Amino acid sequence: MKTVVAGVGLAVMMTALSTAAQAADKVTLQLKWVTQAQFAGYYVAKDKGFYKDAGLDVTIKPGGPDIAPEQVIAGGGADVIVDWMAAALAARERGLPLTNIAQPFKHGGLELTCLKSTGISSPKDFPGHTLGVWFYGNEYPFYAWMAKLKIPTEGGKDGVTVLKQGFNVDPLLQHQAACISVMTYNEYGQVLDAGIKPDELVTFNYLKEGVGMLEDGLYVLEPKLKDAKFKDEMVRFVKASMEGWKWAEAHPDEAAKIVIDNDASGAQTLAHQEYMMKEVAKLTAGSNGALDPADYKETVQTLLSAVSKDNPAITKEPSAGAWTHEITDLALK
């Protein structure tokens, strides 16, 4: 009789464990780029069990040069995406109702780095040169900056020639461009790794040049926030994600190792990810995940100041609902 009771008890326990496992809510996150420390907080949250503790089963999908997060979420391939605000607002104006629910990156890492040997020492020296620019939504800050400087982008001695830059530093190394787009946490380090010394470069940070645009934020489709279950999932997701980000800030080398462990491509090196994580930590520092309305306003004003055929990000003030504190207010309780 005792054996039967023990068997029944074991069966009940196994059923309970199975039910608990099944109860984890599935969430799919689409990243803006490939697996790297730019997204360390999410990988840490998954690796350290922060998502699991929040009752979530999170799938993290890497991005790449042919993957647009906006298209993925529009097609139902993700519940939440990492995106830059300029691209998200552009998509919203074109009919995709993206809403910013959290802003892990408080600061921006986008820069333009130039070889001093080209004679460039300040932005006034840009005319007559070729500048490397990333596209696929990353061109908006550049065109806004050129509009602010009143520098044409059609070439000629009074303007700049725009080179559609791949996601590498080759145009600078091969002298195809005087300046190229870099992120503080990635390509700038690649330039140095190629043997170019810092004193051979002059680097301009977009934020310091008055072209403030928010970078990595979390976005969902606005109508889905009307679903109480989805909203609850996003509250738990944001809370666990920010726990992951703060852990990564405090343990950068360990976070870099977690990123490497999750890189199925094997393309990353631990040394570069350690460098990247330390730089990324400077961008997430000071953020608890809640979007600063002043930063949002600055992004919108920068975009609207540069409306042109080259910079078709947004042409009017974004509609209400472009961002919300609804999720972070609950997540930060």
Secondary structure as a PSIPRED ss2 file (coil, helix, strand):
# PSIPRED VFORMAT (PSIPRED V4.0)

   1 M C   1.000  0.000  0.000
   2 K H   0.000  1.000  0.000
   3 T H   0.000  1.000  0.000
   4 V H   0.000  1.000  0.000
   5 V H   0.000  1.000  0.000
   6 A H   0.000  1.000  0.000
   7 G H   0.000  1.000  0.000
   8 V H   0.000  1.000  0.000
   9 G H   0.000  1.000  0.000
  10 L H   0.000  1.000  0.000
  11 A H   0.000  1.000  0.000
  12 V H   0.000  1.000  0.000
  13 M H   0.000  1.000  0.000
  14 M H   0.000  1.000  0.000
  15 T H   0.000  1.000  0.000
  16 A H   0.000  1.000  0.000
  17 L H   0.000  1.000  0.000
  18 S H   0.000  1.000  0.000
  19 T H   0.000  1.000  0.000
  20 A H   0.000  1.000  0.000
  21 A H   0.000  1.000  0.000
  22 Q H   0.000  1.000  0.000
  23 A H   0.000  1.000  0.000
  24 A C   1.000  0.000  0.000
  25 D E   0.000  0.000  1.000
  26 K E   0.000  0.000  1.000
  27 V E   0.000  0.000  1.000
  28 T E   0.000  0.000  1.000
  29 L E   0.000  0.000  1.000
  30 Q E   0.000  0.000  1.000
  31 L C   1.000  0.000  0.000
  32 K C   1.000  0.000  0.000
  33 W C   1.000  0.000  0.000
  34 V C   1.000  0.000  0.000
  35 T C   1.000  0.000  0.000
  36 Q C   1.000  0.000  0.000
  37 A H   0.000  1.000  0.000
  38 Q H   0.000  1.000  0.000
  39 F H   0.000  1.000  0.000
  40 A H   0.000  1.000  0.000
  41 G H   0.000  1.000  0.000
  42 Y H   0.000  1.000  0.000
  43 Y H   0.000  1.000  0.000
  44 V H   0.000  1.000  0.000
  45 A H   0.000  1.000  0.000
  46 K H   0.000  1.000  0.000
  47 D H   0.000  1.000  0.000
  48 K C   1.000  0.000  0.000
  49 G C   1.000  0.000  0.000
  50 F H   0.000  1.000  0.000
  51 Y H   0.000  1.000  0.000
  52 K H   0.000  1.000  0.000
  53 D H   0.000  1.000  0.000
  54 A C   1.000  0.000  0.000
  55 G C   1.000  0.000  0.000
  56 L E   0.000  0.000  1.000
  57 D E   0.000  0.000  1.000
  58 V E   0.000  0.000  1.000
  59 T E   0.000  0.000  1.000
  60 I E   0.000  0.000  1.000
  61 K E   0.000  0.000  1.000
  62 P C   1.000  0.000  0.000
  63 G C   1.000  0.000  0.000
  64 G E   0.000  0.000  1.000
  65 P C   1.000  0.000  0.000
  66 D C   1.000  0.000  0.000
  67 I E   0.000  0.000  1.000
  68 A C   1.000  0.000  0.000
  69 P H   0.000  1.000  0.000
  70 E H   0.000  1.000  0.000
  71 Q H   0.000  1.000  0.000
  72 V H   0.000  1.000  0.000
  73 I H   0.000  1.000  0.000
  74 A H   0.000  1.000  0.000
  75 G C   1.000  0.000  0.000
  76 G C   1.000  0.000  0.000
  77 G C   1.000  0.000  0.000
  78 A C   1.000  0.000  0.000
  79 D C   1.000  0.000  0.000
  80 V E   0.000  0.000  1.000
  81 I E   0.000  0.000  1.000
  82 V E   0.000  0.000  1.000
  83 D E   0.000  0.000  1.000
  84 W C   1.000  0.000  0.000
  85 M H   0.000  1.000  0.000
  86 A H   0.000  1.000  0.000
  87 A H   0.000  1.000  0.000
  88 A H   0.000  1.000  0.000
  89 L H   0.000  1.000  0.000
  90 A H   0.000  1.000  0.000
  91 A H   0.000  1.000  0.000
  92 R H   0.000  1.000  0.000
  93 E H   0.000  1.000  0.000
  94 R C   1.000  0.000  0.000
  95 G C   1.000  0.000  0.000
  96 L C   1.000  0.000  0.000
  97 P C   1.000  0.000  0.000
  98 L E   0.000  0.000  1.000
  99 T E   0.000  0.000  1.000
 100 N E   0.000  0.000  1.000
 101 I E   0.000  0.000  1.000
 102 A E   0.000  0.000  1.000
 103 Q C   1.000  0.000  0.000
 104 P C   1.000  0.000  0.000
 105 F C   1.000  0.000  0.000
 106 K C   1.000  0.000  0.000
 107 H C   1.000  0.000  0.000
 108 G C   1.000  0.000  0.000
 109 G C   1.000  0.000  0.000
 110 L E   0.000  0.000  1.000
 111 E E   0.000  0.000  1.000
 112 L E   0.000  0.000  1.000
 113 T E   0.000  0.000  1.000
 114 C E   0.000  0.000  1.000
 115 L E   0.000  0.000  1.000
 116 K H   0.000  1.000  0.000
 117 S H   0.000  1.000  0.000
 118 T H   0.000  1.000  0.000
 119 G C   1.000  0.000  0.000
 120 I C   1.000  0.000  0.000
 121 S C   1.000  0.000  0.000
 122 S C   1.000  0.000  0.000
 123 P H   0.000  1.000  0.000
 124 K H   0.000  1.000  0.000
 125 D H   0.000  1.000  0.000
 126 F C   1.000  0.000  0.000
 127 P C   1.000  0.000  0.000
 128 G C   1.000  0.000  0.000
 129 H C   1.000  0.000  0.000
 130 T E   0.000  0.000  1.000
 131 L E   0.000  0.000  1.000
 132 G E   0.000  0.000  1.000
 133 V E   0.000  0.000  1.000
 134 W C   1.000  0.000  0.000
 135 F C   1.000  0.000  0.000
 136 Y C   1.000  0.000  0.000
 137 G C   1.000  0.000  0.000
 138 N C   1.000  0.000  0.000
 139 E C   1.000  0.000  0.000
 140 Y H   0.000  1.000  0.000
 141 P H   0.000  1.000  0.000
 142 F H   0.000  1.000  0.000
 143 Y H   0.000  1.000  0.000
 144 A H   0.000  1.000  0.000
 145 W H   0.000  1.000  0.000
 146 M H   0.000  1.000  0.000
 147 A H   0.000  1.000  0.000
 148 K H   0.000  1.000  0.000
 149 L H   0.000  1.000  0.000
 150 K C   1.000  0.000  0.000
 151 I C   1.000  0.000  0.000
 152 P C   1.000  0.000  0.000
 153 T C   1.000  0.000  0.000
 154 E C   1.000  0.000  0.000
 155 G C   1.000  0.000  0.000
 156 G C   1.000  0.000  0.000
 157 K C   1.000  0.000  0.000
 158 D C   1.000  0.000  0.000
 159 G C   1.000  0.000  0.000
 160 V C   1.000  0.000  0.000
 161 T E   0.000  0.000  1.000
 162 V E   0.000  0.000  1.000
 163 L E   0.000  0.000  1.000
 164 K E   0.000  0.000  1.000
 165 Q C   1.000  0.000  0.000
 166 G C   1.000  0.000  0.000
 167 F C   1.000  0.000  0.000
 168 N C   1.000  0.000  0.000
 169 V C   1.000  0.000  0.000
 170 D H   0.000  1.000  0.000
 171 P H   0.000  1.000  0.000
 172 L H   0.000  1.000  0.000
 173 L H   0.000  1.000  0.000
 174 Q C   1.000  0.000  0.000
 175 H C   1.000  0.000  0.000
 176 Q C   1.000  0.000  0.000
 177 A C   1.000  0.000  0.000
 178 A C   1.000  0.000  0.000
 179 C E   0.000  0.000  1.000
 180 I E   0.000  0.000  1.000
 181 S E   0.000  0.000  1.000
 182 V E   0.000  0.000  1.000
 183 M E   0.000  0.000  1.000
 184 T C   1.000  0.000  0.000
 185 Y C   1.000  0.000  0.000
 186 N C   1.000  0.000  0.000
 187 E H   0.000  1.000  0.000
 188 Y H   0.000  1.000  0.000
 189 G H   0.000  1.000  0.000
 190 Q H   0.000  1.000  0.000
 191 V H   0.000  1.000  0.000
 192 L H   0.000  1.000  0.000
 193 D H   0.000  1.000  0.000
 194 A C   1.000  0.000  0.000
 195 G C   1.000  0.000  0.000
 196 I C   1.000  0.000  0.000
 197 K C   1.000  0.000  0.000
 198 P H   0.000  1.000  0.000
 199 D H   0.000  1.000  0.000
 200 E H   0.000  1.000  0.000
 201 L E   0.000  0.000  1.000
 202 V E   0.000  0.000  1.000
 203 T E   0.000  0.000  1.000
 204 F E   0.000  0.000  1.000
 205 N E   0.000  0.000  1.000
 206 Y C   1.000  0.000  0.000
 207 L C   1.000  0.000  0.000
 208 K C   1.000  0.000  0.000
 209 E C   1.000  0.000  0.000
 210 G C   1.000  0.000  0.000
 211 V C   1.000  0.000  0.000
 212 G C   1.000  0.000  0.000
 213 M C   1.000  0.000  0.000
 214 L C   1.000  0.000  0.000
 215 E C   1.000  0.000  0.000
 216 D C   1.000  0.000  0.000
 217 G E   0.000  0.000  1.000
 218 L E   0.000  0.000  1.000
 219 Y E   0.000  0.000  1.000
 220 V E   0.000  0.000  1.000
 221 L E   0.000  0.000  1.000
 222 E H   0.000  1.000  0.000
 223 P H   0.000  1.000  0.000
 224 K H   0.000  1.000  0.000
 225 L H   0.000  1.000  0.000
 226 K H   0.000  1.000  0.000
 227 D C   1.000  0.000  0.000
 228 A H   0.000  1.000  0.000
 229 K H   0.000  1.000  0.000
 230 F H   0.000  1.000  0.000
 231 K H   0.000  1.000  0.000
 232 D H   0.000  1.000  0.000
 233 E H   0.000  1.000  0.000
 234 M H   0.000  1.000  0.000
 235 V H   0.000  1.000  0.000
 236 R H   0.000  1.000  0.000
 237 F H   0.000  1.000  0.000
 238 V H   0.000  1.000  0.000
 239 K H   0.000  1.000  0.000
 240 A H   0.000  1.000  0.000
 241 S H   0.000  1.000  0.000
 242 M H   0.000  1.000  0.000
 243 E H   0.000  1.000  0.000
 244 G H   0.000  1.000  0.000
 245 W H   0.000  1.000  0.000
 246 K H   0.000  1.000  0.000
 247 W H   0.000  1.000  0.000
 248 A H   0.000  1.000  0.000
 249 E H   0.000  1.000  0.000
 250 A H   0.000  1.000  0.000
 251 H C   1.000  0.000  0.000
 252 P H   0.000  1.000  0.000
 253 D H   0.000  1.000  0.000
 254 E H   0.000  1.000  0.000
 255 A H   0.000  1.000  0.000
 256 A H   0.000  1.000  0.000
 257 K H   0.000  1.000  0.000
 258 I H   0.000  1.000  0.000
 259 V H   0.000  1.000  0.000
 260 I H   0.000  1.000  0.000
 261 D H   0.000  1.000  0.000
 262 N C   1.000  0.000  0.000
 263 D C   1.000  0.000  0.000
 264 A C   1.000  0.000  0.000
 265 S C   1.000  0.000  0.000
 266 G C   1.000  0.000  0.000
 267 A C   1.000  0.000  0.000
 268 Q C   1.000  0.000  0.000
 269 T C   1.000  0.000  0.000
 270 L H   0.000  1.000  0.000
 271 A H   0.000  1.000  0.000
 272 H H   0.000  1.000  0.000
 273 Q H   0.000  1.000  0.000
 274 E H   0.000  1.000  0.000
 275 Y H   0.000  1.000  0.000
 276 M H   0.000  1.000  0.000
 277 M H   0.000  1.000  0.000
 278 K H   0.000  1.000  0.000
 279 E H   0.000  1.000  0.000
 280 V H   0.000  1.000  0.000
 281 A H   0.000  1.000  0.000
 282 K H   0.000  1.000  0.000
 283 L H   0.000  1.000  0.000
 284 T H   0.000  1.000  0.000
 285 A C   1.000  0.000  0.000
 286 G C   1.000  0.000  0.000
 287 S C   1.000  0.000  0.000
 288 N C   1.000  0.000  0.000
 289 G C   1.000  0.000  0.000
 290 A C   1.000  0.000  0.000
 291 L C   1.000  0.000  0.000
 292 D C   1.000  0.000  0.000
 293 P H   0.000  1.000  0.000
 294 A H   0.000  1.000  0.000
 295 D H   0.000  1.000  0.000
 296 Y H   0.000  1.000  0.000
 297 K H   0.000  1.000  0.000
 298 E H   0.000  1.000  0.000
 299 T H   0.000  1.000  0.000
 300 V H   0.000  1.000  0.000
 301 Q H   0.000  1.000  0.000
 302 T H   0.000  1.000  0.000
 303 L H   0.000  1.000  0.000
 304 L H   0.000  1.000  0.000
 305 S C   1.000  0.000  0.000
 306 A C   1.000  0.000  0.000
 307 V C   1.000  0.000  0.000
 308 S C   1.000  0.000  0.000
 309 K C   1.000  0.000  0.000
 310 D C   1.000  0.000  0.000
 311 N C   1.000  0.000  0.000
 312 P C   1.000  0.000  0.000
 313 A C   1.000  0.000  0.000
 314 I C   1.000  0.000  0.000
 315 T C   1.000  0.000  0.000
 316 K C   1.000  0.000  0.000
 317 E C   1.000  0.000  0.000
 318 P C   1.000  0.000  0.000
 319 S C   1.000  0.000  0.000
 320 A C   1.000  0.000  0.000
 321 G C   1.000  0.000  0.000
 322 A C   1.000  0.000  0.000
 323 W E   0.000  0.000  1.000
 324 T C   1.000  0.000  0.000
 325 H C   1.000  0.000  0.000
 326 E H   0.000  1.000  0.000
 327 I H   0.000  1.000  0.000
 328 T H   0.000  1.000  0.000
 329 D H   0.000  1.000  0.000
 330 L H   0.000  1.000  0.000
 331 A H   0.000  1.000  0.000
 332 L C   1.000  0.000  0.000
 333 K C   1.000  0.000  0.000
